[in-house]
Each structure stands twice: as structure tokens, then as C-alpha cells.
Amino acid sequence: MDMQEREDQHSKLSDKYLGDAEVLLKEGDYVQASEKFWGAAALMVKTVAAGRGMEIGSHREIRTFVNSLRNERGEPELSLLFSVAADLHRNFYEDWLPPETVADYSQAAKEFIRRLQGGG
């Protein structure tokens, strides 16, 4: 698979997970919604990276790339928004966030994705 195909695949999967997350949130399945929002955010990072000819896989590589985007764009909010998405990922395993927090954090994850879609 070339980088353009990888970029398209990541983008489509991110969109799918985002749609799935919205449904799960409405249904009150906060644990599963948390993971889908995280997945959508992580895949959007991979989309941007693939658009630059890079393939990233590990959580560390994803975080490092987000930090580089933060610095490149002068947007410290990217790190904060991504950290919120990472808390949603943790919630999938630990089910520790109250429903209203999952709803709030889902907005942050969507904002993170929106910002990355705005320019890679």
C-alpha cells in the first residue's frame, strides 16, 4: 500500500469511528464511545503523517508527531486536545470517567480532529 492509499484508509476509518462514537454516545455506551473517539483522533494523526510520507504506529510515535505539529503550527492546544483524547482511550480500559465528562471530552476529540483536517 502506498502512502496515498494509507492516508485515504486512515481518513476513512477515522470518519467511521467518529460516526460510530456519536451513536455510542447517544446510546449511553460511554466506554465504547470513548475508544471510538480516541481511535478517530489517533487515525487522524496517522492520516496527516501519511500525507507527509510518514508511517507512525506506536502511541509514543503518535504523541511525538502531535508535539511536532503543535510546535510547527504554534498551537499548544493540539497537545491539550490530544491529551483529552488519550484520557478517553484510558477510559475504555478503566471506565473511570463520568458520562458528562465523556461527552465533554468527545467535543475536545472532535475539535482536535477538525484542527488536523484543517491543514496537515
C-alpha positions as a LaTeX table, in Angstrom:
\begin{tabular}{lrrr}
\hline
Residue & $x$ (\AA) & $y$ (\AA) & $z$ (\AA) \\
\hline
Met1 & 0.00 & 0.00 & 0.00 \\
Asp2 & 1.46 & 3.37 & $-0.96$ \\
Met3 & 1.23 & 6.45 & 1.25 \\
Gln4 & $-1.73$ & 7.94 & $-0.60$ \\
Glu5 & $-3.70$ & 4.73 & $-0.11$ \\
Arg6 & $-2.65$ & 4.63 & 3.54 \\
Glu7 & $-3.70$ & 8.27 & 4.01 \\
Asp8 & $-7.11$ & 7.55 & 2.44 \\
Gln9 & $-7.56$ & 4.41 & 4.52 \\
His10 & $-6.73$ & 6.18 & 7.80 \\
Ser11 & $-9.02$ & 9.09 & 6.93 \\
Lys12 & $-11.97$ & 6.85 & 6.08 \\
Leu13 & $-11.52$ & 4.78 & 9.22 \\
Ser14 & $-11.26$ & 7.93 & 11.33 \\
Asp15 & $-14.56$ & 9.15 & 9.86 \\
Lys16 & $-16.17$ & 5.76 & 10.52 \\
Tyr17 & $-15.00$ & 5.68 & 14.13 \\
Leu18 & $-16.21$ & 9.23 & 14.66 \\
Gly19 & $-19.67$ & 8.29 & 13.38 \\
Asp20 & $-19.70$ & 5.13 & 15.49 \\
Ala21 & $-18.65$ & 7.13 & 18.54 \\
Glu22 & $-21.51$ & 9.59 & 18.12 \\
Val23 & $-24.03$ & 6.74 & 18.00 \\
Leu24 & $-22.50$ & 5.01 & 21.02 \\
Leu25 & $-22.50$ & 8.26 & 22.98 \\
Lys26 & $-26.20$ & 8.80 & 22.23 \\
Glu27 & $-26.90$ & 5.21 & 23.29 \\
Gly28 & $-25.11$ & 5.77 & 26.59 \\
Asp29 & $-22.28$ & 3.32 & 25.89 \\
Tyr30 & $-19.62$ & 5.65 & 27.25 \\
Val31 & $-16.83$ & 3.09 & 27.40 \\
Gln32 & $-17.14$ & 2.09 & 23.75 \\
Ala33 & $-17.75$ & 5.70 & 22.67 \\
Ser34 & $-14.54$ & 6.67 & 24.46 \\
Glu35 & $-12.49$ & 4.20 & 22.48 \\
Lys36 & $-14.04$ & 5.21 & 19.17 \\
Phe37 & $-13.35$ & 8.90 & 19.79 \\
Trp38 & $-9.75$ & 8.03 & 20.69 \\
Gly39 & $-9.43$ & 5.85 & 17.60 \\
Ala40 & $-10.78$ & 8.60 & 15.36 \\
Ala41 & $-8.27$ & 11.07 & 16.80 \\
Ala42 & $-5.32$ & 8.68 & 16.56 \\
Leu43 & $-6.20$ & 7.77 & 12.99 \\
Met44 & $-6.42$ & 11.42 & 12.01 \\
Val45 & $-2.87$ & 11.85 & 13.31 \\
Lys46 & $-1.84$ & 8.90 & 11.15 \\
Thr47 & $-3.69$ & 10.47 & 8.20 \\
Val48 & $-1.69$ & 13.69 & 8.48 \\
Ala49 & 1.55 & 11.75 & 8.89 \\
Ala50 & 0.81 & 9.59 & 5.84 \\
Gly51 & 0.13 & 12.75 & 3.85 \\
Arg52 & 3.71 & 13.72 & 4.66 \\
Gly53 & 5.07 & 10.32 & 3.64 \\
Met54 & 5.44 & 9.09 & 7.21 \\
Glu55 & 4.11 & 5.94 & 8.79 \\
Ile56 & 3.59 & 6.01 & 12.53 \\
Gly57 & 2.29 & 3.24 & 14.73 \\
Ser58 & 3.04 & 3.35 & 18.41 \\
His59 & 1.41 & 5.59 & 20.99 \\
Arg60 & 4.80 & 7.23 & 21.51 \\
Glu61 & 5.19 & 7.95 & 17.79 \\
Ile62 & 1.68 & 9.38 & 17.65 \\
Arg63 & 2.36 & 11.65 & 20.64 \\
Thr64 & 5.72 & 12.73 & 19.20 \\
Phe65 & 4.08 & 13.63 & 15.89 \\
Val66 & 1.33 & 15.59 & 17.64 \\
Asn67 & 4.02 & 17.51 & 19.53 \\
Ser68 & 5.80 & 18.29 & 16.28 \\
Leu69 & 2.53 & 19.57 & 14.78 \\
Arg70 & 1.98 & 21.65 & 17.90 \\
Asn71 & 5.38 & 23.28 & 17.52 \\
Glu72 & 5.17 & 23.66 & 13.77 \\
Arg73 & 1.76 & 25.35 & 13.92 \\
Gly74 & 2.30 & 27.25 & 17.15 \\
Glu75 & $-0.85$ & 25.65 & 18.56 \\
Pro76 & $-0.27$ & 24.43 & 22.11 \\
Glu77 & $-3.96$ & 23.48 & 22.19 \\
Leu78 & $-3.17$ & 20.49 & 19.97 \\
Ser79 & $-1.25$ & 18.84 & 22.81 \\
Leu80 & $-4.03$ & 19.55 & 25.27 \\
Leu81 & $-6.79$ & 18.31 & 22.98 \\
Phe82 & $-4.82$ & 15.16 & 22.21 \\
Ser83 & $-4.27$ & 14.52 & 25.92 \\
Val84 & $-8.02$ & 14.64 & 26.42 \\
Ala85 & $-8.46$ & 12.07 & 23.63 \\
Ala86 & $-5.83$ & 9.91 & 25.35 \\
Asp87 & $-7.90$ & 10.06 & 28.54 \\
Leu88 & $-10.82$ & 8.68 & 26.54 \\
His89 & $-8.58$ & 5.79 & 25.50 \\
Arg90 & $-7.74$ & 5.17 & 29.15 \\
Asn91 & $-11.44$ & 5.29 & 29.97 \\
Phe92 & $-12.02$ & 2.36 & 27.63 \\
Tyr93 & $-9.86$ & 0.20 & 29.86 \\
Glu94 & $-10.76$ & 1.65 & 33.24 \\
Asp95 & $-14.29$ & 3.08 & 32.90 \\
Trp96 & $-13.43$ & 5.91 & 35.28 \\
Leu97 & $-14.92$ & 8.98 & 33.55 \\
Pro98 & $-18.45$ & 10.13 & 34.40 \\
Pro99 & $-20.85$ & 10.28 & 31.42 \\
Glu100 & $-20.85$ & 14.09 & 31.28 \\
Thr101 & $-17.05$ & 14.10 & 31.17 \\
Val102 & $-17.06$ & 11.63 & 28.28 \\
Ala103 & $-19.49$ & 13.94 & 26.48 \\
Asp104 & $-17.26$ & 16.97 & 27.16 \\
Tyr105 & $-14.10$ & 15.12 & 26.16 \\
Ser106 & $-15.76$ & 13.91 & 22.98 \\
Gln107 & $-16.11$ & 17.57 & 21.98 \\
Ala108 & $-12.40$ & 18.07 & 22.56 \\
Ala109 & $-11.58$ & 15.00 & 20.45 \\
Lys110 & $-13.77$ & 16.32 & 17.64 \\
Glu111 & $-12.06$ & 19.72 & 17.86 \\
Phe112 & $-8.66$ & 18.01 & 17.64 \\
Ile113 & $-9.76$ & 16.12 & 14.52 \\
Arg114 & $-11.24$ & 19.27 & 13.00 \\
Arg115 & $-7.97$ & 21.14 & 13.50 \\
Leu116 & $-5.93$ & 18.38 & 11.91 \\
Gln117 & $-8.31$ & 18.22 & 8.96 \\
Gly118 & $-7.79$ & 21.95 & 8.52 \\
Gly119 & $-4.22$ & 21.50 & 7.41 \\
Gly120 & $-1.57$ & 18.86 & 7.68 \\
\hline
\end{tabular}
